[in-house]
Amino acid sequence: MTYLSVNINKIATLRNARGENRPSVEDVACDCEAFGADGITVHPRPDERHIRRSDVFKLRPLIKTEFNIEGYPSPEFIDLVLKVRPAQVTLVPDAPDALTSSAGWDTLKNLEFLTGVVDTFKEAGIRTSIFVDPDPDMIAGAAKTGADRVELYTKPYADNFHADPAAAVAPYTAASNTAHRHGLGVNAGHDLNLDNLAYFRRNVPYLNEVSIGHALICDALYLGLAETIKRYKKALQ
């Protein structure tokens, strides 16, 4: 089966707009699990414009499914992850001021750096995933670091899905097969939604997990959180 990890960054963005604790990211995380989510994802950024470091510590004892922390592996981020000990850490190459993730790692140019980071997390018993484009060379590089999984950057798929679904998904089918041959698990995320998720799931083998935040929270404004998670889970069957 393919797990659904709900990224709750947008809940924190809404909360921060008023400077109080409504909506509560802790309550929403627990509700997502109660409604069927298989995991919770957070992406704390240095400016704390959505998820804060304090949120990460508060969430850790509450989450009963898989906790996934995404971020650029700065010393501060590494320290946070080692203290919190989530089930999974996802390494992204974002600059501190990046609006959102926009590309995967060049795992060959950054091989030495990423290997050191992966070694640190593996020693702590934390599963490590590296955010990559659907490029065979980048996936091979990720395998050389000793990572457990890759997360495929899916915005190009989402952008081209309606024009030509088969062409849009083809690189991801190939990428997932490549990752599997290298002994890597496969995650995916970015702009996956109720329109394109089921097709992606049917055509990408070995898909362990998808992480979805922005689209899912937008859908929940109309459908409600429980119904939205139900529909995303159905798309992954």
Order of alpha helices (4+ residues) and beta strands (2+ residues): beta-alpha-alpha-beta-alpha-beta-alpha-beta-alpha-beta-alpha-beta-alpha-alpha-beta-alpha-beta-alpha-alpha
